[in-house]
C-alpha cells in the first residue's frame, strides 16, 4: 500500500519530512509537489505498473491550467477515461 501526505499550504520542509516518515509504505518511488495553495507527497509501492509513468504526484498542464493528483489504487477503466478526455480535447 502506498503512502500519501498533504495539506493546503506551502511548506516543502514539512512535506518532505512527512513523506519520508512513510518510506516503509512505498519503497519504489517518492515525489512531492508544493505551491502556495496545496502540498502533496507520495510514497509508491509499484505492483501493476512498474514503469516510471506511475510516478506521483502526477502533474498535467493544459491551456494554462494545472491538475495535480496523487492516489492509491488501480484505475481499471483507464482506456475509457482516456478516450473520453481525448474527445473533449485533452
N, CA, C and O atoms as CSV, one atom per row, in Angstrom:
chain,resi,resn,atom,element,x,y,z
A,1,UNK,N,N,0.843,-1.175,0.000
A,1,UNK,CA,C,0.000,0.000,0.000
A,1,UNK,C,C,0.889,1.238,0.000
A,1,UNK,O,O,1.886,1.291,0.719
A,2,UNK,N,N,0.533,2.215,-0.792
A,2,UNK,CA,C,1.285,3.462,-0.896
A,2,UNK,C,C,1.052,4.344,0.326
A,2,UNK,O,O,0.222,4.035,1.181
A,3,UNK,N,N,1.793,5.438,0.394
A,3,UNK,CA,C,1.598,6.429,1.443
A,3,UNK,C,C,1.360,7.790,0.823
A,3,UNK,O,O,2.050,8.170,-0.124
A,4,UNK,N,N,0.393,8.528,1.345
A,4,UNK,CA,C,0.028,9.839,0.809
A,4,UNK,C,C,0.051,10.864,1.935
A,4,UNK,O,O,-0.450,10.609,3.030
A,5,UNK,N,N,0.637,12.022,1.656
A,5,UNK,CA,C,0.651,13.129,2.607
A,5,UNK,C,C,0.139,14.379,1.905
A,5,UNK,O,O,0.157,14.461,0.677
A,6,UNK,N,N,-0.316,15.346,2.685
A,6,UNK,CA,C,-0.741,16.587,2.066
A,6,UNK,C,C,-1.405,17.543,3.032
A,6,UNK,O,O,-1.866,17.160,4.107
A,7,UNK,N,N,-1.440,18.798,2.619
A,7,UNK,CA,C,-2.107,19.858,3.365
A,7,UNK,C,C,-2.325,21.031,2.430
A,7,UNK,O,O,-1.837,21.020,1.300
A,8,UNK,N,N,-3.052,22.043,2.883
A,8,UNK,CA,C,-3.448,23.140,1.986
A,8,UNK,C,C,-2.662,24.428,2.226
A,8,UNK,O,O,-3.241,25.514,2.267
A,9,UNK,N,N,-1.357,24.307,2.382
A,9,UNK,CA,C,-0.455,25.453,2.420
A,9,UNK,C,C,0.907,24.975,1.929
A,9,UNK,O,O,1.110,23.782,1.706
A,10,UNK,N,N,1.833,25.904,1.764
A,10,UNK,CA,C,3.152,25.569,1.232
A,10,UNK,C,C,4.166,25.459,2.365
A,10,UNK,O,O,4.388,26.413,3.111
A,11,UNK,N,N,4.775,24.290,2.483
A,11,UNK,CA,C,5.856,24.058,3.445
A,11,UNK,C,C,6.615,22.820,2.974
A,11,UNK,O,O,6.327,21.704,3.407
A,12,UNK,N,N,7.582,23.026,2.089
A,12,UNK,CA,C,8.301,21.900,1.486
A,12,UNK,C,C,9.084,21.087,2.511
A,12,UNK,O,O,9.190,19.867,2.382
A,13,UNK,N,N,9.630,21.745,3.523
A,13,UNK,CA,C,10.394,21.022,4.541
A,13,UNK,C,C,9.486,20.059,5.314
A,13,UNK,O,O,9.842,18.898,5.515
A,14,UNK,N,N,8.323,20.536,5.742
A,14,UNK,CA,C,7.366,19.685,6.448
A,14,UNK,C,C,6.867,18.566,5.539
A,14,UNK,O,O,6.770,17.415,5.964
A,15,UNK,N,N,6.554,18.898,4.298
A,15,UNK,CA,C,6.059,17.907,3.347
A,15,UNK,C,C,7.080,16.796,3.130
A,15,UNK,O,O,6.726,15.617,3.140
A,16,UNK,N,N,8.342,17.163,2.935
A,16,UNK,CA,C,9.395,16.161,2.749
A,16,UNK,C,C,9.521,15.280,3.983
A,16,UNK,O,O,9.640,14.061,3.864
A,17,UNK,N,N,9.496,15.880,5.159
A,17,UNK,CA,C,9.600,15.124,6.408
A,17,UNK,C,C,8.441,14.136,6.553
A,17,UNK,O,O,8.650,12.972,6.897
A,18,UNK,N,N,7.227,14.603,6.290
A,18,UNK,CA,C,6.053,13.731,6.393
A,18,UNK,C,C,6.137,12.576,5.400
A,18,UNK,O,O,5.815,11.436,5.737
A,19,UNK,N,N,6.567,12.872,4.182
A,19,UNK,CA,C,6.653,11.850,3.140
A,19,UNK,C,C,7.754,10.843,3.460
A,19,UNK,O,O,7.587,9.646,3.225
A,20,UNK,N,N,8.873,11.318,3.993
A,20,UNK,CA,C,9.972,10.420,4.366
A,20,UNK,C,C,9.567,9.445,5.467
A,20,UNK,O,O,9.994,8.290,5.462
A,21,UNK,N,N,8.745,9.904,6.413
A,21,UNK,CA,C,8.294,9.037,7.509
A,21,UNK,C,C,7.525,7.829,6.966
A,21,UNK,O,O,7.508,6.772,7.596
A,22,UNK,N,N,6.895,7.982,5.808
A,22,UNK,CA,C,6.106,6.901,5.221
A,22,UNK,C,C,6.905,6.028,4.252
A,22,UNK,O,O,6.312,5.317,3.441
A,23,UNK,N,N,8.225,6.069,4.320
A,23,UNK,CA,C,9.047,5.317,3.364
A,23,UNK,C,C,8.744,3.823,3.374
A,23,UNK,O,O,8.874,3.159,2.346
A,24,UNK,N,N,8.346,3.293,4.511
A,24,UNK,CA,C,8.010,1.865,4.588
A,24,UNK,C,C,6.736,1.524,3.812
A,24,UNK,O,O,6.494,0.358,3.501
A,25,UNK,N,N,5.925,2.532,3.499
A,25,UNK,CA,C,4.673,2.312,2.771
A,25,UNK,C,C,4.882,2.273,1.260
A,25,UNK,O,O,4.053,1.734,0.527
A,26,UNK,N,N,5.990,2.844,0.800
A,26,UNK,CA,C,6.231,2.878,-0.633
A,26,UNK,C,C,7.707,2.998,-0.933
A,26,UNK,O,O,8.211,4.107,-1.113
A,27,UNK,N,N,8.417,1.873,-0.992
A,27,UNK,CA,C,9.859,1.914,-1.193
A,27,UNK,C,C,10.292,2.107,-2.647
A,27,UNK,O,O,11.475,2.331,-2.903
A,28,UNK,N,N,9.364,2.025,-3.603
A,28,UNK,CA,C,9.745,2.021,-5.013
A,28,UNK,C,C,9.961,3.405,-5.614
A,28,UNK,O,O,10.724,3.556,-6.568
A,29,UNK,N,N,9.297,4.410,-5.065
A,29,UNK,CA,C,9.400,5.754,-5.625
A,29,UNK,C,C,8.791,6.737,-4.635
A,29,UNK,O,O,7.985,6.362,-3.784
A,30,UNK,N,N,9.183,7.985,-4.756
A,30,UNK,CA,C,8.555,9.024,-3.945
A,30,UNK,C,C,8.605,10.341,-4.703
A,30,UNK,O,O,9.468,10.555,-5.554
A,31,UNK,N,N,7.663,11.216,-4.379
A,31,UNK,CA,C,7.627,12.514,-5.023
A,31,UNK,C,C,6.834,13.497,-4.192
A,31,UNK,O,O,5.992,13.112,-3.381
A,32,UNK,N,N,7.117,14.784,-4.406
A,32,UNK,CA,C,6.371,15.832,-3.720
A,32,UNK,C,C,6.027,16.936,-4.714
A,32,UNK,O,O,6.730,17.147,-5.702
A,33,UNK,N,N,4.937,17.630,-4.433
A,33,UNK,CA,C,4.542,18.818,-5.177
A,33,UNK,C,C,4.066,19.837,-4.162
A,33,UNK,O,O,3.301,19.508,-3.255
A,34,UNK,N,N,4.518,21.074,-4.311
A,34,UNK,CA,C,4.098,22.113,-3.378
A,34,UNK,C,C,4.032,23.457,-4.093
A,34,UNK,O,O,4.949,23.831,-4.824
A,35,UNK,N,N,2.942,24.172,-3.874
A,35,UNK,CA,C,2.831,25.559,-4.318
A,35,UNK,C,C,2.110,26.334,-3.219
A,35,UNK,O,O,1.943,25.811,-2.117
A,36,UNK,N,N,1.685,27.549,-3.485
A,36,UNK,CA,C,1.072,28.381,-2.444
A,36,UNK,C,C,-0.302,27.870,-1.994
A,36,UNK,O,O,-0.803,28.290,-0.951
A,37,UNK,N,N,-0.912,26.971,-2.768
A,37,UNK,CA,C,-2.270,26.507,-2.495
A,37,UNK,C,C,-2.314,25.102,-1.897
A,37,UNK,O,O,-3.153,24.818,-1.042
A,38,UNK,N,N,-1.420,24.227,-2.340
A,38,UNK,CA,C,-1.503,22.820,-1.923
A,38,UNK,C,C,-0.121,22.176,-1.883
A,38,UNK,O,O,0.780,22.548,-2.634
A,39,UNK,N,N,0.020,21.217,-1.001
A,39,UNK,CA,C,1.241,20.414,-0.906
A,39,UNK,C,C,0.840,18.947,-0.869
A,39,UNK,O,O,0.024,18.543,-0.041
A,40,UNK,N,N,1.416,18.146,-1.768
A,40,UNK,CA,C,1.110,16.723,-1.851
A,40,UNK,C,C,2.397,15.911,-1.882
A,40,UNK,O,O,3.347,16.259,-2.583
A,41,UNK,N,N,2.416,14.835,-1.123
A,41,UNK,CA,C,3.545,13.917,-1.128
A,41,UNK,C,C,3.060,12.501,-1.367
A,41,UNK,O,O,1.934,12.155,-1.011
A,42,UNK,N,N,3.913,11.681,-1.972
A,42,UNK,CA,C,3.509,10.315,-2.294
A,42,UNK,C,C,4.694,9.365,-2.162
A,42,UNK,O,O,5.791,9.659,-2.637
A,43,UNK,N,N,4.467,8.228,-1.516
A,43,UNK,CA,C,5.416,7.110,-1.474
A,43,UNK,C,C,4.771,5.983,-2.258
A,43,UNK,O,O,3.637,5.600,-1.973
A,44,UNK,N,N,5.474,5.450,-3.238
A,44,UNK,CA,C,4.869,4.493,-4.168
A,44,UNK,C,C,5.331,3.065,-3.916
A,44,UNK,O,O,6.521,2.786,-3.772
A,45,UNK,N,N,4.359,2.181,-3.868
A,45,UNK,CA,C,4.600,0.745,-3.885
A,45,UNK,C,C,4.093,0.258,-5.237
A,45,UNK,O,O,2.887,0.109,-5.435
A,46,UNK,N,N,5.016,0.009,-6.169
A,46,UNK,CA,C,4.648,-0.382,-7.530
A,46,UNK,C,C,4.270,-1.859,-7.561
A,46,UNK,O,O,5.059,-2.721,-7.175
A,47,UNK,N,N,3.053,-2.138,-8.024
A,47,UNK,CA,C,2.581,-3.523,-8.091
A,47,UNK,C,C,2.238,-3.908,-9.528
A,47,UNK,O,O,2.758,-4.903,-10.034
A,48,UNK,N,N,1.385,-3.151,-10.188
A,48,UNK,CA,C,0.970,-3.469,-11.560
A,48,UNK,C,C,1.884,-2.767,-12.565
A,48,UNK,O,O,2.573,-3.425,-13.344
A,49,UNK,N,N,1.890,-1.443,-12.547
A,49,UNK,CA,C,2.709,-0.650,-13.469
A,49,UNK,C,C,4.045,-0.369,-12.801
A,49,UNK,O,O,4.137,0.474,-11.909
A,50,UNK,N,N,5.069,-1.072,-13.233
A,50,UNK,CA,C,6.389,-0.912,-12.630
A,50,UNK,C,C,7.197,0.198,-13.291
A,50,UNK,O,O,8.320,0.477,-12.870
A,51,UNK,N,N,6.638,0.837,-14.323
A,51,UNK,CA,C,7.366,1.881,-15.046
A,51,UNK,C,C,7.363,3.199,-14.269
A,51,UNK,O,O,6.649,3.360,-13.279
A,52,UNK,N,N,8.174,4.121,-14.746
A,52,UNK,CA,C,8.243,5.451,-14.132
A,52,UNK,C,C,7.009,6.292,-14.463
A,52,UNK,O,O,6.827,7.365,-13.887
A,53,UNK,N,N,6.163,5.825,-15.377
A,53,UNK,CA,C,4.942,6.567,-15.722
A,53,UNK,C,C,3.964,6.618,-14.555
A,53,UNK,O,O,3.050,7.442,-14.551
A,54,UNK,N,N,4.145,5.753,-13.571
A,54,UNK,CA,C,3.278,5.750,-12.403
A,54,UNK,C,C,3.752,6.655,-11.286
A,54,UNK,O,O,3.152,6.682,-10.211
A,55,UNK,N,N,4.841,7.411,-11.530
A,55,UNK,CA,C,5.389,8.310,-10.505
A,55,UNK,C,C,4.347,9.360,-10.115
A,55,UNK,O,O,3.631,9.887,-10.966
A,56,UNK,N,N,4.276,9.651,-8.828
A,56,UNK,CA,C,3.306,10.620,-8.323
A,56,UNK,C,C,3.973,11.597,-7.374
A,56,UNK,O,O,5.059,11.314,-6.868
A,57,UNK,N,N,3.356,12.731,-7.121
A,57,UNK,CA,C,2.123,13.251,-7.686
A,57,UNK,C,C,2.232,13.426,-9.206
A,57,UNK,O,O,3.293,13.752,-9.739
A,58,UNK,N,N,1.119,13.203,-9.871
A,58,UNK,CA,C,1.047,13.378,-11.318
A,58,UNK,C,C,0.598,14.805,-11.602
A,58,UNK,O,O,-0.336,15.316,-10.984
A,59,UNK,N,N,1.287,15.437,-12.556
A,59,UNK,CA,C,1.001,16.836,-12.891
A,59,UNK,C,C,0.653,16.914,-14.371
A,59,UNK,O,O,1.394,16.416,-15.220
A,60,UNK,N,N,-0.471,17.537,-14.672
A,60,UNK,CA,C,-0.912,17.706,-16.047
A,60,UNK,C,C,-1.234,19.173,-16.267
A,60,UNK,O,O,-1.996,19.774,-15.509
A,61,UNK,N,N,-0.643,19.748,-17.319
A,61,UNK,CA,C,-0.913,21.146,-17.654
A,61,UNK,C,C,-1.584,21.217,-19.016
A,61,UNK,O,O,-1.171,20.548,-19.963
A,62,UNK,N,N,-2.641,22.048,-19.103
A,62,UNK,CA,C,-3.387,22.202,-20.342
A,62,UNK,C,C,-4.004,23.594,-20.370
A,62,UNK,O,O,-4.765,23.962,-19.475
A,63,UNK,N,N,-3.674,24.361,-21.395
A,63,UNK,CA,C,-4.249,25.700,-21.586
A,63,UNK,C,C,-4.143,26.549,-20.320
A,63,UNK,O,O,-5.144,27.074,-19.834
A,64,UNK,N,N,-2.948,26.679,-19.800
A,64,UNK,CA,C,-2.659,27.495,-18.614
A,64,UNK,C,C,-3.362,27.026,-17.349
A,64,UNK,O,O,-3.477,27.792,-16.392
A,65,UNK,N,N,-3.829,25.794,-17.323
A,65,UNK,CA,C,-4.418,25.216,-16.118
A,65,UNK,C,C,-3.594,24.000,-15.724
A,65,UNK,O,O,-3.030,23.308,-16.571
A,66,UNK,N,N,-3.538,23.759,-14.433
A,66,UNK,CA,C,-2.735,22.658,-13.921
A,66,UNK,C,C,-3.598,21.766,-13.037
A,66,UNK,O,O,-4.371,22.251,-12.210
A,67,UNK,N,N,-3.455,20.458,-13.221
A,67,UNK,CA,C,-4.133,19.470,-12.387
A,67,UNK,C,C,-3.054,18.607,-11.746
A,67,UNK,O,O,-2.184,18.076,-12.435
A,68,UNK,N,N,-3.116,18.471,-10.432
A,68,UNK,CA,C,-2.152,17.664,-9.689
A,68,UNK,C,C,-2.933,16.630,-8.895
A,68,UNK,O,O,-3.847,16.979,-8.147
A,69,UNK,N,N,-2.577,15.350,-9.054
A,69,UNK,CA,C,-3.246,14.308,-8.275
A,69,UNK,C,C,-2.224,13.348,-7.682
A,69,UNK,O,O,-1.128,13.167,-8.212
A,70,UNK,N,N,-2.605,12.758,-6.604
A,70,UNK,CA,C,-1.892,11.622,-6.039
A,70,UNK,C,C,-2.956,10.689,-5.486
A,70,UNK,O,O,-3.931,11.141,-4.886
A,71,UNK,N,N,-2.776,9.410,-5.682
A,71,UNK,CA,C,-3.796,8.463,-5.239
A,71,UNK,C,C,-3.181,7.093,-4.989
A,71,UNK,O,O,-2.059,6.806,-5.406
A,72,UNK,N,N,-3.935,6.270,-4.307
A,72,UNK,CA,C,-3.555,4.890,-4.069
A,72,UNK,C,C,-4.681,4.022,-4.607
A,72,UNK,O,O,-5.811,4.104,-4.127
A,73,UNK,N,N,-4.388,3.213,-5.575
A,73,UNK,CA,C,-5.414,2.348,-6.134
A,73,UNK,C,C,-5.105,1.994,-7.573
A,73,UNK,O,O,-4.035,2.307,-8.093
A,74,UNK,N,N,-6.048,1.346,-8.196
A,74,UNK,CA,C,-5.907,0.903,-9.578
A,74,UNK,C,C,-7.096,1.425,-10.369
A,74,UNK,O,O,-8.243,1.242,-9.961
A,75,UNK,N,N,-6.831,2.074,-11.499
A,75,UNK,CA,C,-7.893,2.571,-12.373
A,75,UNK,C,C,-8.097,1.522,-13.468
A,75,UNK,O,O,-7.275,1.398,-14.376
A,76,UNK,N,N,-9.178,0.783,-13.379
A,76,UNK,CA,C,-9.420,-0.314,-14.314
A,76,UNK,C,C,-9.999,0.150,-15.637
A,76,UNK,O,O,-9.772,-0.494,-16.662
A,77,UNK,N,N,-10.742,1.250,-15.646
A,77,UNK,CA,C,-11.349,1.741,-16.887
A,77,UNK,C,C,-10.530,2.888,-17.483
A,77,UNK,O,O,-11.086,3.836,-18.038
A,78,UNK,N,N,-9.207,2.791,-17.363
A,78,UNK,CA,C,-8.339,3.876,-17.835
A,78,UNK,C,C,-8.503,4.140,-19.323
A,78,UNK,O,O,-8.404,5.289,-19.754
A,79,UNK,N,N,-8.752,3.102,-20.121
A,79,UNK,CA,C,-8.894,3.301,-21.563
A,79,UNK,C,C,-10.151,4.105,-21.875
A,79,UNK,O,O,-10.115,4.987,-22.734
A,80,UNK,N,N,-11.249,3.822,-21.203
A,80,UNK,CA,C,-12.486,4.589,-21.391
A,80,UNK,C,C,-12.277,6.047,-21.001
A,80,UNK,O,O,-12.707,6.954,-21.714
A,81,UNK,N,N,-11.627,6.266,-19.886
A,81,UNK,CA,C,-11.364,7.636,-19.423
A,81,UNK,C,C,-10.479,8.366,-20.419
A,81,UNK,O,O,-10.735,9.525,-20.745
A,82,UNK,N,N,-9.439,7.695,-20.906
A,82,UNK,CA,C,-8.536,8.304,-21.890
A,82,UNK,C,C,-9.309,8.709,-23.142
A,82,UNK,O,O,-9.160,9.829,-23.630
A,83,UNK,N,N,-10.132,7.803,-23.663
A,83,UNK,CA,C,-10.910,8.101,-24.875
A,83,UNK,C,C,-11.850,9.283,-24.663
A,83,UNK,O,O,-11.972,10.149,-25.530
A,84,UNK,N,N,-12.507,9.316,-23.522
A,84,UNK,CA,C,-13.433,10.411,-23.217
A,84,UNK,C,C,-12.702,11.752,-23.130
A,84,UNK,O,O,-13.185,12.759,-23.648
A,85,UNK,N,N,-11.556,11.763,-22.486
A,85,UNK,CA,C,-10.783,13.005,-22.372
A,85,UNK,C,C,-10.258,13.459,-23.726
A,85,UNK,O,O,-10.244,14.656,-24.014
A,86,UNK,N,N,-9.825,12.520,-24.562
A,86,UNK,CA,C,-9.344,12.881,-25.897
A,86,UNK,C,C,-10.467,13.488,-26.739
A,86,UNK,O,O,-10.231,14.429,-27.497
A,87,UNK,N,N,-11.680,12.961,-26.611
A,87,UNK,CA,C,-12.832,13.520,-27.335
A,87,UNK,C,C,-13.110,14.956,-26.902
A,87,UNK,O,O,-13.583,15.767,-27.698
A,88,UNK,N,N,-12.817,15.267,-25.648
A,88,UNK,CA,C,-13.036,16.611,-25.123
A,88,UNK,C,C,-11.862,17.546,-25.403
A,88,UNK,O,O,-11.892,18.713,-25.012
A,89,UNK,N,N,-10.834,17.043,-26.075
A,89,UNK,CA,C,-9.723,17.893,-26.471
A,89,UNK,C,C,-8.530,17.899,-25.537
A,89,UNK,O,O,-7.654,18.754,-25.667
A,90,UNK,N,N,-8.474,16.978,-24.612
A,90,UNK,CA,C,-7.343,16.909,-23.679
A,90,UNK,C,C,-6.307,15.922,-24.159
A,90,UNK,O,O,-5.285,15.731,-23.501
